[in-house]
Amino acid sequence: MKKYIPSILAAIFPYSVLFALYCMFSGFLMHSVFQNNGFLLLLAVILFWVVSLGCAVATCVISLARKWDSYKFARANMILKLIPVPAYILIFLIGCAFLITIFTFAISFILMLLDGMAIVLSGLIGVAAVKRNHSDGILSTKEMVAHGILQFVFCADVVSAIVVFCKAKRAKKQPGRMHQPLPGSQPSMSEVQ
């Protein structure tokens, strides 16, 4: 499981947004850490996102190049999709509360953008897991495309990750099912050679 550690940054990015909200309304942290400058706070969150994006891309590339186990990768993807759910709920509720007045409307818009940035991080890892399961013959091409798109849709990404994990688990229990292409799916380049 050590190979999945870089992808944890993608799962905890929404919690950094919550921490930024806490800092914004905490006099001590905002004064002592960010010198009462909201732009420094936003810069810190964006910097954390850039580092998380690098780790997510690295996880995606390495997982496809080294042909990680599809079952374990689907399980890790499911866990990484479930970890930030409480943060998403809190950010949504706080964003709705900020919509009440016209003075805090911009904060709601920024929270929406940060949530979009978070779904990109987890979506990259989800697409890699879906591709790995397709390469192992667990998902058909149509399922791969559908689940690949769903990895970037709020709420549907969690359901999709659970479905992919259940299919990978079922394929693991059936001997000889993995590494055999499904009927109607295109063979991969390694199978052709």
N, C-alpha and C positions, 0 to 999 in steps of 0.2 A: 504493500500500500504506500510505500515511500514515494513511488513515482507519481502519485496523485496529489502530493503536497502542494506543488505550485498552483494547481487548480483551486485550492482552497481560497486563494485571494479573490477569485471570482464570486465565491459563495459569501464572503464576508464584506464585499463592497457595499451592499445595502446597509449593513450595520455602520459603516463609516459615514454614510449619509445621516443616519440617526444620531451618531456621535456629533456630527457637524451641527445638527439641529439643537442638540443639548448644549454644545458650546455657545451657540448663538444666543441662547436664553440664560446661560450661566455667566454671571458677571465675572467670577474668578477666572475661569478657563479662557474666556474671550479676552479678558484684560491681560492675563499673565502669559498666555501662549501666543495669541494672535494680535496683540496690541490693539484690540477693539477695531480691527480691520476685517470686514466681511470678505473682501477680495482675497486676503491671505488664506482665510478659511476655505473659500471656494477653490483656490489654487491647490491647497493641500488635498482636497477631495479629488480634484482632476488629476493631480500627480499620482495619487493612489490608484486611480482608474487606469492611467497609462501603464503603470507597473503591472497591474492585474491583467490588462490587455496583453502585454508581452508574455506573461506567464500562461494565459489562456491559449494564445497562438502557439507557444512552444509546446504545450501539452497536446494540442491538436496535431501538430506536425510530427512530434515524436511518437504519438500513439499510432498514427497511420504508417509511419516509416518502420517502426519496430514490431508492428502487428501484435498489439496487446491483446490479451484474452477478451473476447467480446462480452462474455458474461460478467467478468469483473469490472470491465469498463462501463457496461450498462448499469451495474449496481452503483458504481462511483458517481455516474452521471445522475442517477435518481437521488442519491443522497445529497449531491451538490445542488440539485434543484429544490429539495425539501428544506435545506438549512435556512435560506433567506426568506421563507414564507412569513414568519412572524414580523420580520423587518418590513416586508412589502405591505403587510396589513397596517402596521403603525404609520408608515409613510403615507399610505392612502388616507387614513383617518386624519392625520395632521394636515395633509394637503386639502382635504375637504373643509377642515376647520379654517384654514387660511383663505378659503374662497368666500367666507362670510363678509369680509370687508374689502373694499376696493384698495386699501392701503397694503394689504398682504397678498394681493392677487399674484404679484410677480413671484413670490416665494412658491406658490403652488405650481406655477409654470416651470420654475427651476427644478422643483421636486419631480415633475413629470419628465423633464429631460434627463435627470439623474437616474430615474427608473429605467428609461430607455437605454441609457448607457449600461446599466446593470444587466438588462436582458441580452445585450450584445455579448457580454462576457460569458454568461452561462450558455448562450445559444451556440457559441463557437465550440465549446466542449461537447454540447449535446449533438451537434452535427458530426463531430468526430466519432462519437459513440454510435450514432446511427450508421455512418459509413462503415465502421468496423463490423457491425452486425450484418450489414448488407454484403460485405466482402466475405464473410463467413457463411453466407447462404441462409441466414436466419430471417432476413427481411427481403422482400421482392423489391424490384426497382420502383414500382409505384408506392410501396410502403416507405421506402427510403426517402422519396421526394416529399411525400406527405409529412412524415415525421421530421424531416429536415426543416421544412417550413414551420411546423408547429413549435420547433425549438426556440423560435423568436417571437412567439405570441404568449402574452401573459396568461397565466392559469392553464392554458392548453399545453404549455411546455412541461408542466409537472405531470399532467395526465399522460402525455406522450412518453415521457421518460419512464413512467411506471409501466406502460404498455410494452415498450421496448425491453425493459428489464424482465417482465413476465414471459415474453417470447424467448428471450435469451435463456432464461431459467428452464423453460420447457424444452428448448433445444438441447440444453446441457444434459437433461435427464434422459433424452432419447439417444442412445449410442448410434453413431454414424450419421446423425442429422447435420452436425456442424461440418463446415468446409465442403458441403455439397450444394451447388446452386439450386435454387428453386426452379420449378418449371416456369418458363416464360421470362426468366431473368437472364441478363446478359452475363457471359462468363468474364471474369476479371482477367487482366493481362497475365497474371501469374499462372492462371489455369490454362491459358492458350499455349504458353511456352512449354 
